[in-house]
Amino acid sequence: MNVPVYVAHMVMIEFYPEIWLTHIAAIAASGALFFLRGLGLFAGHRWPRRWPVRMTAYTIDTALLTTALMLTTVVQQYPFVHGWLTAKVVLLVIYIVLGYVAYWRAPVRSVRLACWIAALGVYGFIVSVALARHPLGFVASIVD
């Protein structure tokens, strides 16, 4: 059965509040788990690298990405078309790389710590871009 796009959009828009709330919850859970795993790693604990914790992070991030894609469809704003969403995608890639280096690849503790702190800063800036709906995030209110 082929459903016209506008009908599918109308059906999805009914679920906007639930999708948005799930997205916000996933953002908070992802950031909190990233922060706590980093604290655990720098305290010398092994639990942050254990399978259940990693799978929890993957699950949360999958929900986050899924709801992000659903929201772009519902509100019909897309990365590489709307500047603030493009900024979020670029910053997300930077956040992922910094997190990967902080958790797995940095040969020295000081580099791991610097990457972890930088990733937390990027995470915060992604949130500010989303709240401001501007590629400069909170900086836009200072510049304007």
Secondary structure as GFF3:
##gff-version 3
##sequence-region A 1 144
A	DSSP	alpha_helix	5	13	.	.	.	ID=ss1
A	DSSP	alpha_helix	16	42	.	.	.	ID=ss2
A	DSSP	three_ten_helix	47	49	.	.	.	ID=ss3
A	DSSP	alpha_helix	51	75	.	.	.	ID=ss4
A	DSSP	alpha_helix	83	100	.	.	.	ID=ss5
A	DSSP	pi_helix	101	105	.	.	.	ID=ss6
A	DSSP	alpha_helix	109	132	.	.	.	ID=ss7
A	DSSP	alpha_helix	139	143	.	.	.	ID=ss8
###
